[in-house]
Amino acid sequence: CKMIGLNFSECDPFLLELKFTECQLNLASFYKLKLKNTNFINCKLNETDFVETDLTNAILILVILN
C-alpha cells in the first residue's frame, strides 16, 4: 500500500493496533503514539515522524528510512 501524509497521532489510541507490510508511508506522523509490538515489514518510511513514539518491542525488518 502507499499512504502519504497520514496523521496516525489523531487516531483514538484505545485498542489501536497497527501492522504494516510492504507499505510506503511518506510524511506520516506517529507523534506520541504507543506502538508497542507494531510490525513494519519491508516498508519505506520517508520523512515519517516518530517523535516521542513508544516503539517497545516493535519489529522493523528491511525498513528504508529517508
Secondary structure, 3 states (H helix, E strand, C coil): CEEECCEHHHCCCCCCCCEEECCEEECCECCCCECCCCEEECCEECCCECCCCECCCCEEECCEEC
